[in-house]
């Protein structure tokens, strides 16, 4: 069994342990040695970050051949139309690459912790929340996707990576789990070492024009390892 740390990375924290001149680092909320991020999360994004000191587990989580689906709750500027959601689901040409098809749907505003600093709104422009699920991890991908279809991101929170979810962790809190490497999904994606046809099928996203009810975030405090 390998130890896996689930951290709710606060807004403004940079995903490194070495000192940074402008931002607090993971050292400010992870009082452990010998663990490293399995993947990254942008400094201006919040939510689930996985850390481990086990090389095989870190490789399995972060290697492009074994990309686990990542679920984001995204507050965007504007009201998402069916056409814009269809663009996200089909794949978005970002110039340097075209994204793989994603799951995208409107959701009701989730009950989350207050962000510090708060999101800056334009009073004359409405906003809405989306749930977006991708299995890639390119730099600032979700933000670039929403901006490309005309929905600039205001706030981005990652709530799940594969089978692991925040489940009540507040910003800066973490939880330790024991993980059996053999229990992780074994399907490889096409490309970067995968074979054509190995990519898991995307679930059909809801087509309703109305918002989808989203379970409230549970504020139970997580146990620190």
N, C-alpha and C positions, 0 to 999 in steps of 0.2 A: 504494500500500500504506500502511496505517496501523499505528502501533505500539500494541499492546495489552499491558498489564502484568497478569500473573496473580500475585496475592498470597495467601499463606495468612495470613489475619488472625488474630492470637492472641486468645485469650479476654481480655476486659477492655479491649481497644483500641476507642476510639470512632471511627466513620467520618467523621472530619473532620481537616483539617490545622491549623486554628486551635487555640490553646491551650484546654485544658479544666481546670477546677479540681479534678476528681476522677479523671479517667481519662487514661492515655496516649493519644495521637492517632496518626494514620497517619504523622505526621512521624517517629515513633520507629522506624519500620521501612521507610519509603520515602524514601531520600535523593535524591529527584528533585524538580524544580520543573516546573510547568506540566502536571501530570497530576491528574486528578480521578476520583473513583469513578463508575462507570457502574452505579448502583443502590447499595443499602446492605446492611449486615449488622449485626444487633443487637450491642450491646456485649458481651452475655453469650453470644454465639454465636461459633463459630470457622469457619475454612475459607475457601473461595474467594471472593475479591473481585476484580472487574475494574476496572482504571483505565486511562485514556487521556487524552491531550491533544488528541485529534481530535474536534471537535464532532459531525460527522456520525456517527462510530462510537459515541460516547457516547449520542447520541440514539437510534440504532438499537437499542442494547442495552437502554436503560432506558425507552423509550417504551412505554406500555401496549398500543399496537396491535401491537407486535412482540415481546411477552413470550416469551423463550426458556424452555424447561423448566429448572427448577432442582431438583437432586437433593440430598436431605439424608439423612444417617444420624443417627437420633434415638434416644437412649437414654431410655426412659420407665419410670416407676414402675408396676409391675404386669405381668401377662402378657396380651398383646394377644389377644383372642378373635376368632373369625371375624366375629362380629357387629360388633365395634368396627372391624375393618378394613373391613367393608362400609360402615359409616357414613362413614369417611374417603374411600372410593372414590366414594360417591354424592354427596358434598357435605355440609358441616356448616353448620347455621344458627348463626351466632355473634351473632345479635341485630341488629347494625348491617348485616350482609350475610351472604349464604350463599355459601360457597366453591364454586368450580367443582369438578367431579369430579377426584379425584387418583389417582395410582397409589400404592398402599400395600401393603407386604408385610413379613413378618417376615424378619430376616436373623440369621445368627450374629454374635456380637460381633466387630466388625472390629478389626484390629491397628492402633491409632492411637498417636500420641504421648501422653505423660502430660500431662493438663491441670493447669495451675497457676493457681489453687488446685484441688485435686482435687475431684471430685464428692462431695457429701455423701449418703450412703446411709442408709436406715433398715433396720437389720438384720432386722427382722421382715417387711419388704415386698420381694418379688422384683422384678426389673427385666428388661427385654428390649430388643432393638434393632429398629428399623424402618427401612426405606428408604421415603421419601416423595418423590414427584415432583409438583411443582405448576408452573403456568405463570402464576400471579399473584404479587404481591409486596406484599400488604397488611401493615401494621405488626404484627409478632410473630404472623404468621398461623399458622405451623406449631405454635408453642407453644399458641396458642389452640385450634387444631383438636384436638390430642391431649388437652388438658385437658377440652375439651367432651365427648369420648367416654370420659372417665374414666381417661386415661393421662397424668398430668403429666410434662412433659419434664424430664429431669435434665441431659442434655447434647445439644447440637445442633451438627452439623458439616455445612457445605455442601461437597459434594465435586465438584459439576459445575454449570456453567451452559451450556446448549446443548452445543456440541461441545467446550468447554474443561473440563479436569479438573485437579485438584491434581497428580496424577501424581508423587508423591514429595516435593513441597514441604513442608518443615517450617515450624512457626509462625515468622512473620517473614521467611521467604524469598520471593523473587519470581522470575519468569521473564518475559522479553520475547519477544513474537511479532510477526511481520508479518502483518497481516490484510487481505485484499481485501474491501472492503465489498460488492462484487457477489456474493461467494460465500456470504453469509449467507442463511438461509432467508427466503423472500419471502411466506410465508403469514401473513395477518393474522388476528387473532381477531375474532369477532363483538363488537360493542360498541366504544365509544371509537374510532370511525372505521372499524372492520372491518365486513364484510358478513356476514349470516347464512350459515352454511355454510362460512365461511372458517376456522373453528377446526379445527386438526389433530386427527385422531382419537387418543383415548387408547389406548395398548396395553393389552391385557387383563392384569391383574396375576395372578400365580400364586395359585391357590386352595388350595394345600396347607396343611394345618394345622401342618406342621413347619417349622422354620427353614430359610431358604435360605442355602446356602453363599456367603459373600461373599469376593471376592479380598482378600488382605491388602494393606494400604496399603504402598506401596513407599517406602523411606526414602532414595532417591537424592537427593542434594542438587541443587537447581535452580541454574541460572546466573543471576547477577544482571546486569541490563543496565548 
